[in-house]
Amino acid sequence: MAQGDREVVSSISCPRLLNNGDEMDRRTRKEMFERVDIYPVTCERLSAGRSNLEVLHAVIEGGARIVQLREKEYSKKDLYHLGLNFREITAKAGILLIINDHVDIALAVDADGVHLGQDDLPLKVARQLAPELLIGASTHSLEQALQAQKDGADYINIGPIFPTGTKEGAEGSLGSEAIAKLSPSLEVPFTVMGGINEANIDQVLAQGARRVAMVTAITRATDIAAKVRSLKEKISEFSI
């Protein structure tokens, strides 16, 4: 773990509370997710020498309403402690925190949700363990998307849209046309991901995407906050 990621000294996460003192529930989280536009996903080794926490502060400054903590190379212990830091900061900022892959860590740090891949814990099992968390599912075909929806996913990611180097063993890219083909069959919100950047984001927006997940287009930006603001503006232009 990078030195900059040791910002908050804590070992126990307190439940996230609403302004009226009630604990955050799945319904409230789903309502917050409806307002998501740009969806930053972390990867410290692809962050131009910056720590995950530096990236987090910057995406919050840029106006992101959600962030996914995704670190494939961390031990679960280090990911847990980093998750505690992320939870404290995101709770204060009022944005959603999603943990990639690990239901147990999402629960332990009181995250708002977990994002599961095709080789992770089955979605139905994850729902039994975490009834109040948002559960997102990565899908690469209409068949997978419909199955995830049937199994109770709160949102579905369609991808990779374009060729990407951020995920080893990724399926072949689907192309932006897949968005318009798959999305009419979905009854839950969807995100898109994979090789999307400011130069090609118009292509996915033109096909109906309104929640766009990105790694390097954000984490490698010279000014992350400015990049997030710029991407949000592009999405907003297509949402009018």
NORRAPE-V973856 format. One record per helix or strand of 2 or more residues. SS is the DSSP state (hx for helix, st for strand). FROM is the first residue (numbers start at 1). LEN is the number of residues. If there is no record, write none. Layout:
# NORRAPE-V973856
SS/FROM/LEN
SS/FROM/LEN
This chain:
# NORRAPE-V973856
hx/3/3
hx/26/8
st/38/4
hx/44/3
hx/52/11
st/66/4
hx/76/18
st/96/5
hx/103/6
st/113/4
hx/123/7
st/134/6
hx/142/9
st/155/5
hx/177/7
st/189/5
hx/201/6
st/212/3
hx/216/4
hx/224/16
